[in-house]
Amino acid sequence: MMMQVPQVDPMPLPGPVWLLKTLLLTVFTLHLLAMNCTLGAGLTAGFNALRGRSKQHPFSRRLASELAGMMPIFVAFTVSLGVAALLFVQVLYGNLLYTSSILLGGVWLSVIALVIVGYYGYYYFSMRYEANPRRAAIVALIAFACFLTIAFIFVNNMTLMLTPARWFAMYKAHPNGWNLNLAENSLIPRYLHVIFGAFAVFSAVVVHLGTHKVKKDREYGLWLIRRAGAIFAILTGVQFFVGTWFLLALPRDVAMVFLRSPVGGAVFGFSLLFALAAMMLMLIAGFVKKPAPLAHSGLLATLITVVLMVVMRDMVRNAYLQPVFRVNELSARPQVSVIILFFIIFLGGLGTLAYMIALVARARPKPAAEKSLAGEAGSL
């Protein structure tokens, strides 16, 4: 039976498909990295804030204090880059995304409220942590739960847009729009793959933070590197099992894209190799005299793995849609002047963001916990 999907917008694309697809994958990768930091920082800060209430864990208190100022920034980057990624998805897959979004209806619209609550919660933690660590930690964990829910809703929408065969039955059963794509076999492993990956990537970021702290406070820096490195290795190991579950949950013809296609097989193989390399580098970094080179190499291997995973995600999407929709066949009428203007603004924006990050990194005040606990750290 032929599946019916909404017609493509009759207006031609403003640029070639390969360019729009490249921009989509680029901004989505940046969004994914920011999202990983948003999720990872919320759980890490909340847990360490509660743990740090005991005088036996001054380093936990110090880490929570340092993350407090970063958390709202992570959310701002996640939202801004997420909007950019959604705009490119809308341009290339609008007929599919709009339909799945309508079917999710109220669930999809609830993302707005969840973002507001989560964003406010991270700001509350940032401003109130020193005054009331316990209450701030609880608020941060509630905000973290909001972002976890948002991720689940997004996975529902991104999988539903790939399976037009379910649309009519879903609409017929629940025309009010309060739906979830729970019938999708790959939904749960895909969601877990995203979440565990987020925590792993943020652990790599904490290792990187430790390489800077070790210059002034070797004991605290090594605590960060060893602790975060171990968490990174454990989560990466878990990812191998979750990733296998995800692969087996995919339809056979979709999963075979990584076995039959030389490109798919190469991307899949290199992603495994870089993940293993990152795991080993992060583990070893905490036990050598100069951890920075190994930690930085591990972070680079992690970033390469993320890029390869994004490419694999796009290949899965193409394989799902192959019977009903081929993005490469969309008509295009490139608007050269608009494209040039876009790149000028885009590159200028990236440069501005890089400059802002540098200013924040240099101007961030020394955490109060770092000052008050300097004497306690030696007792560990």
C-alpha positions as CSV (number, residue, x, y, z in Angstrom):
1,M,0.0,0.0,0.0
2,M,1.3,3.4,-0.9
3,M,1.7,5.8,2.0
4,Q,0.3,9.3,1.4
5,V,2.4,12.2,2.7
6,P,1.6,15.9,2.4
7,Q,2.8,17.6,-0.7
8,V,6.0,19.5,-0.7
9,D,5.9,23.3,-0.6
10,P,5.6,24.3,-4.3
11,M,8.1,27.1,-3.7
12,P,11.6,25.9,-4.7
13,L,14.4,25.9,-2.1
14,P,16.4,29.1,-1.8
15,G,19.6,27.1,-2.0
16,P,20.9,23.7,-3.2
17,V,19.9,20.7,-1.1
18,W,23.5,19.8,-0.3
19,L,24.2,23.3,1.2
20,L,21.0,23.3,3.3
21,K,21.7,19.8,4.5
22,T,25.3,20.8,5.4
23,L,24.0,23.8,7.4
24,L,21.4,21.6,9.1
25,L,24.0,19.1,10.2
26,T,26.4,21.9,11.3
27,V,23.9,23.8,13.5
28,F,22.4,20.6,14.8
29,T,25.8,19.4,15.9
30,L,26.4,22.7,17.8
31,H,22.9,22.4,19.3
32,L,23.6,18.8,20.4
33,L,26.8,19.9,22.1
34,A,25.0,22.7,24.0
35,M,22.1,20.4,24.8
36,N,24.6,17.8,26.3
37,C,26.0,20.5,28.5
38,T,22.5,21.6,29.6
39,L,21.5,18.1,30.6
40,G,24.8,17.1,32.1
41,A,25.3,20.3,34.1
42,G,21.8,20.1,35.6
43,L,22.3,16.6,37.0
44,T,25.9,17.2,38.0
45,A,25.3,20.5,39.7
46,G,22.2,19.2,41.5
47,F,23.9,16.1,42.7
48,N,27.1,17.8,43.8
49,A,25.2,20.6,45.5
50,L,23.4,18.0,47.7
51,R,26.6,16.0,48.3
52,G,28.6,19.1,49.0
53,R,26.4,20.1,52.0
54,S,28.6,17.7,53.9
55,K,32.0,19.1,55.0
56,Q,33.5,15.8,53.9
57,H,32.9,16.7,50.2
58,P,34.3,20.2,49.7
59,F,35.2,19.5,46.1
60,S,31.6,18.6,45.2
61,R,30.5,21.9,46.7
62,R,33.1,23.7,44.7
63,L,32.1,22.0,41.4
64,A,28.5,22.9,42.0
65,S,29.4,26.5,42.6
66,E,31.4,26.7,39.4
67,L,28.7,25.1,37.3
68,A,26.1,27.5,38.7
69,G,27.3,30.4,36.6
70,M,27.5,28.3,33.4
71,M,24.1,26.6,33.5
72,P,21.9,29.5,32.2
73,I,24.5,30.1,29.4
74,F,24.2,26.4,28.3
75,V,20.4,26.8,28.1
76,A,20.7,30.0,26.0
77,F,23.0,28.3,23.5
78,T,20.8,25.2,23.4
79,V,17.6,27.1,22.6
80,S,19.2,29.5,20.1
81,L,20.9,26.7,18.2
82,G,17.9,24.5,18.5
83,V,15.7,27.1,16.8
84,A,18.3,27.3,13.9
85,A,18.3,23.5,13.5
86,L,14.5,23.4,13.5
87,L,14.3,26.1,10.8
88,F,16.5,24.0,8.5
89,V,14.5,20.9,9.2
90,Q,11.4,22.9,8.4
91,V,12.9,23.9,5.0
92,L,13.9,20.4,4.0
93,Y,11.3,18.2,5.7
94,G,8.5,20.7,6.4
95,N,5.7,18.5,5.0
96,L,6.7,15.7,7.4
97,L,7.6,17.8,10.5
98,Y,4.4,19.8,10.4
99,T,2.3,16.7,10.2
100,S,4.0,14.9,13.1
101,S,3.9,18.2,15.2
102,I,0.2,18.5,14.6
103,L,-0.4,14.9,15.7
104,L,1.6,15.5,18.9
105,G,-0.4,18.7,19.3
106,G,-0.6,19.8,22.9
107,V,2.4,17.6,23.9
108,W,4.6,19.4,21.3
109,L,3.4,22.9,22.4
110,S,4.1,22.0,26.1
111,V,7.8,22.3,25.2
112,I,7.5,26.0,25.4
113,A,6.3,25.9,29.0
114,L,8.9,23.3,29.9
115,V,11.7,25.4,28.5
116,I,10.5,28.4,30.5
117,V,10.4,26.4,33.8
118,G,13.7,24.8,33.1
119,Y,15.4,28.0,32.2
120,Y,14.1,29.7,35.3
121,G,15.2,26.8,37.4
122,Y,18.8,27.0,36.2
123,Y,18.8,30.8,36.8
124,Y,17.5,30.2,40.3
125,F,20.3,27.7,41.0
126,S,22.8,30.2,39.6
127,M,21.6,33.0,41.8
128,R,20.6,31.2,45.0
129,Y,23.0,28.4,45.3
130,E,25.3,30.0,47.8
131,A,22.4,31.2,50.0
132,N,20.5,28.0,50.1
133,P,22.3,25.0,48.5
134,R,19.6,22.4,49.3
135,R,16.7,24.4,47.9
136,A,18.7,25.5,44.9
137,A,19.7,21.9,44.2
138,I,16.1,20.7,44.3
139,V,15.1,23.4,41.9
140,A,18.0,22.5,39.6
141,L,16.9,18.9,39.5
142,I,13.3,19.8,38.8
143,A,14.6,22.0,35.9
144,F,16.7,19.1,34.8
145,A,13.6,16.9,34.7
146,C,11.9,19.4,32.5
147,F,14.8,19.3,30.0
148,L,14.7,15.5,30.1
149,T,11.0,15.6,29.3
150,I,11.7,18.0,26.4
151,A,14.2,15.6,25.0
152,F,11.6,12.8,25.2
153,I,9.1,14.9,23.3
154,F,11.6,15.8,20.6
155,V,12.5,12.2,20.1
156,N,8.8,11.3,19.7
157,N,8.4,14.0,17.1
158,M,11.6,13.2,15.2
159,T,10.7,9.5,15.0
160,L,7.0,10.2,14.1
161,M,8.0,12.4,11.2
162,L,9.8,9.3,9.7
163,T,6.9,6.9,9.8
164,P,4.0,8.3,7.7
165,A,2.3,4.9,7.8
166,R,1.3,5.5,11.4
167,W,-0.2,9.0,10.9
168,F,-3.7,8.2,9.8
169,A,-4.3,5.5,12.5
170,M,-2.9,7.9,15.2
171,Y,-5.1,10.7,14.0
172,K,-8.2,8.5,13.9
173,A,-7.6,7.2,17.4
174,H,-6.8,10.6,19.0
175,P,-7.8,13.5,16.8
176,N,-7.3,16.0,19.6
177,G,-3.5,15.9,19.1
178,W,-2.5,14.5,22.5
179,N,-0.3,11.7,21.1
180,L,3.0,10.1,21.6
181,N,4.9,7.8,19.2
182,L,5.1,5.0,21.8
183,A,4.5,2.3,19.1
184,E,7.9,3.0,17.6
185,N,10.3,0.2,18.6
186,S,13.4,2.4,18.4
187,L,11.9,5.2,20.5
188,I,13.2,4.2,24.0
189,P,16.7,3.0,22.9
190,R,17.0,6.2,20.8
191,Y,16.1,8.4,23.7
192,L,18.4,6.6,26.0
193,H,21.2,6.8,23.4
194,V,20.7,10.6,23.4
195,I,20.6,11.0,27.2
196,F,23.5,8.7,28.1
197,G,25.5,10.4,25.3
198,A,24.7,13.8,26.7
199,F,26.0,12.8,30.2
200,A,29.1,11.3,28.6
201,V,29.9,14.4,26.6
202,F,29.5,16.7,29.6
203,S,31.8,14.4,31.6
204,A,34.4,15.0,28.9
205,V,33.8,18.8,29.3
206,V,34.4,18.4,33.1
207,V,37.6,16.6,32.4
208,H,38.6,19.5,30.2
209,L,37.8,21.9,33.1
210,G,39.9,19.8,35.3
211,T,43.0,20.3,33.1
212,H,42.7,24.0,33.7
213,K,42.1,23.7,37.4
214,V,45.0,21.4,37.9
215,K,47.5,24.2,37.1
216,K,46.4,26.1,40.3
217,D,45.1,23.4,42.5
218,R,46.4,20.0,41.4
219,E,44.4,18.0,43.9
220,Y,41.1,19.5,42.9
221,G,42.0,19.3,39.2
222,L,42.9,15.7,39.4
223,W,39.7,15.0,41.3
224,L,37.7,16.4,38.5
225,I,39.7,14.6,35.8
226,R,39.6,11.2,37.5
227,R,36.0,11.4,38.6
228,A,34.7,12.7,35.3
229,G,37.0,10.5,33.3
230,A,35.6,7.4,35.1
231,I,32.0,8.5,34.6
232,F,32.8,9.2,30.9
233,A,34.2,5.7,30.5
234,I,31.3,4.0,32.2
235,L,28.7,5.9,30.2
236,T,30.6,5.3,26.9
237,G,30.6,1.6,27.8
238,V,26.8,1.7,28.5
239,Q,26.4,3.5,25.1
240,F,27.8,0.5,23.3
241,F,25.0,-1.6,24.7
242,V,22.3,1.0,24.2
243,G,23.5,1.7,20.7
244,T,23.3,-2.0,19.9
245,W,19.8,-2.1,21.2
246,F,19.0,1.0,19.1
247,L,20.4,-0.6,16.0
248,L,18.5,-3.9,16.5
249,A,15.3,-1.9,17.1
250,L,15.5,-0.2,13.7
251,P,13.7,-1.8,10.7
252,R,16.0,-4.2,8.9
253,D,16.3,-2.2,5.7
254,V,17.2,0.9,7.7
255,A,19.8,-0.9,9.9
256,M,21.4,-2.4,6.8
257,V,22.5,1.0,5.6
258,F,25.5,0.6,7.9
259,L,26.3,-2.9,6.5
260,R,25.6,-2.7,2.8
261,S,26.9,0.8,2.1
262,P,30.6,1.4,2.2
263,V,30.1,4.9,3.4
264,G,27.7,3.8,6.1
265,G,30.0,1.1,7.3
266,A,33.0,3.5,7.4
267,V,31.1,6.1,9.4
268,F,29.8,3.4,11.8
269,G,33.3,1.8,12.2
270,F,35.1,5.1,12.8
271,S,32.5,6.2,15.3
272,L,33.3,3.1,17.3
273,L,37.0,3.5,17.1
274,F,36.9,7.2,18.2
275,A,34.6,6.3,21.1
276,L,37.0,3.6,22.3
277,A,39.9,6.0,21.9
278,A,38.2,8.7,23.8
279,M,37.3,6.2,26.6
280,M,40.9,5.1,27.0
281,L,42.4,8.6,26.8
282,M,40.0,10.0,29.4
283,L,40.7,7.1,31.8
284,I,44.5,7.4,31.5
285,A,44.6,11.2,31.7
286,G,44.0,11.3,35.5
287,F,47.0,9.1,36.3
288,V,49.8,10.8,34.4
289,K,52.0,13.7,35.4
290,K,50.7,16.0,32.6
291,P,47.0,15.1,32.0
292,A,46.2,17.9,29.6
293,P,47.5,16.4,26.3
294,L,45.6,13.1,26.9
295,A,42.5,14.8,28.1
296,H,42.4,17.3,25.2
297,S,43.0,14.4,22.8
298,G,40.1,12.5,24.4
299,L,37.8,15.6,24.1
300,L,38.8,15.9,20.4
301,A,38.0,12.2,19.9
302,T,34.6,12.7,21.6
303,L,33.8,15.6,19.4
304,I,34.6,13.6,16.3
305,T,32.4,10.8,17.6
306,V,29.5,13.3,18.0
307,V,30.0,14.5,14.5
308,L,30.0,11.0,13.1
309,M,26.8,10.2,15.2
310,V,25.1,13.2,13.6
311,V,26.0,11.9,10.2
312,M,24.7,8.4,11.1
313,R,21.5,10.0,12.4
314,D,21.0,11.7,9.0
315,M,21.6,8.4,7.2
316,V,19.0,6.7,9.3
317,R,16.5,9.5,8.5
318,N,17.2,9.1,4.8
319,A,16.7,5.3,4.9
320,Y,13.4,5.6,6.8
321,L,12.0,8.1,4.3
322,Q,13.4,6.4,1.1
323,P,10.1,4.8,0.1
324,V,8.0,8.0,0.4
325,F,10.3,11.1,0.3
326,R,13.7,11.9,-1.1
327,V,15.1,15.2,0.0
328,N,17.7,15.2,-2.8
329,E,14.9,15.4,-5.4
330,L,13.5,18.7,-4.1
331,S,13.6,21.5,-6.6
332,A,15.9,24.5,-5.8
333,R,16.3,28.0,-7.2
334,P,19.5,29.3,-5.4
335,Q,19.4,32.9,-4.4
336,V,23.1,33.7,-4.5
337,S,22.8,37.2,-2.9
338,V,20.7,35.9,-0.1
339,I,23.1,33.0,0.5
340,I,26.1,35.3,0.6
341,L,24.3,37.6,3.0
342,F,23.4,34.6,5.2
343,F,27.0,33.4,5.4
344,I,28.2,36.9,6.3
345,I,25.7,37.1,9.1
346,F,26.2,33.4,10.1
347,L,30.0,33.7,10.4
348,G,29.7,37.1,12.1
349,G,27.3,35.5,14.6
350,L,29.7,32.6,15.3
351,G,32.6,35.1,15.8
352,T,30.5,37.2,18.2
353,L,29.5,34.1,20.2
354,A,33.1,33.0,20.4
355,Y,34.1,36.5,21.6
356,M,31.3,36.4,24.2
357,I,32.3,33.0,25.5
358,A,35.9,34.3,25.8
359,L,34.7,37.3,27.8
360,V,32.6,35.2,30.1
361,A,35.4,32.7,30.7
362,R,37.8,35.6,31.6
363,A,35.3,37.6,33.6
364,R,33.7,34.8,35.6
365,P,34.2,35.5,39.3
366,K,36.0,33.1,41.5
367,P,33.4,30.9,43.2
368,A,32.8,31.7,46.9
369,A,33.1,28.0,47.6
370,E,36.6,28.0,46.2
371,K,37.6,30.7,48.6
372,S,35.9,29.3,51.7
373,L,36.9,25.7,51.2
374,A,40.5,26.1,50.3
375,G,41.5,25.1,53.7
376,E,39.2,22.1,53.9
377,A,40.4,20.6,50.6
378,G,43.7,19.5,52.2
379,S,41.8,17.2,54.6
380,L,40.8,14.9,51.8
